[in-house]
Amino acid sequence: MALRPPPSPDRDDAKDARPVAVALRYDGGQDDAPRVTAKGEGQIAEQIIALAREHGIEVKQDADLAGLLAAVPLDAPIPIEAYVAVAEILSYIYRSRGRGAPNGA
């Protein structure tokens, strides 16, 4: 999941003030790459983030990644340009939970 942080104080761009959230799913036995399962801006983004936190799902802030993933259609795999950034996030999550990546990936 990615989200756009609030704008810097010296900017007056209302669009940047709206949070953006993108939820991903990855099943190594079924998917070739993580897929976009939910996305939204503003209040929808806040609901996605709240639901993730309620269910113990990690939330990672990365404005550039959120912008890239927000353009991906729902249930579509992430683009190749996002592989490294998403792999780093997944690796961090697996390590923080004290387990290795699924299927030895």
N, C-alpha and C positions, 0 to 999 in steps of 0.2 A: 504494500500500500504506500502511496506517495501523496504528499500534500504540498501545496504552495504556501510558503510562509507569508506573514503580513508584509506589506510594502515597506521600504525604508521611509523614514520620516520626511525626507526631502522630496518625495514623489507624491503627486496628487493624481494617481491613476486608479480610479475606482475599480476597474477590472482586476488589477493586481491585489486588491483588498479582499477579494472573494477567494476562499480556500478552494482548492481542487483536490479531489481524492480519487484514487484508482485502486481497486481491489484486484488481486491476482490469485489464481489457483494454479497449483502445479502438482500433478500426479505422475511421478516418474514412470509408473507402469502403464500409463494410458496416454500421456501427453508428450510430444516431442519438445515442447517449450511451454513456459507458463502462459496462461490465458487470462485475458481481462474479463472479470466476472461482474464488476460493477464500477461505475464512474459517475462523477457529478461535480457540480460547482455550487458554491454558496451553501444553502441549507441542506441540500442533498449530500454534499461532501461532508458536512458536519454530522449528518445521520450515519453515513458510511463509517466515519471515524468512531463515532460513539458505539455503534454495533460491534466494530472490530474490538474495541477496548473491553466491552461487556463480555465478549467471548474469549478474551485473552489472546487476541491476535496482535502481533507486533505492528506498530505504526512507525513508518520511517519517513522523515521529512526530506524531500529532495525536489526542489522546484523544477529543475531541468528535466528530470525523469518523469515527474507528474505531467509536464507539458507534452512530452513525447508520447507517454502512454494514454493520455486523454484523447489522442487522435485515433487510437486503435479501436476498431469496432468491438462491440460486446461479443464475448465468447471466441474472439480471434486470438491466435498466438501473438505474443509480443514480437516486435520487429527485431531483426538481427542487431540493429544499432543499440538495443537496450539489453542485450544478453549479459555483457560484462557487469553493468551496474546492478541488474537484478540478481545475477549470480553472487555478487559480493553481499547483497542484502540477505539472500537465502543462506549463504555460508555463515554470516554473522548470527542469524537466527538459530541455525542448527548448533553452532558452537555455544551460544548463550543458554541453550536448553540442555547442553551436555550430551549431545548425540551427533553422530555423523550424518552426512547427507544420505538420502535414500538411495538404494541400489549402488552404493559406493561411488556415487557421482561427485 
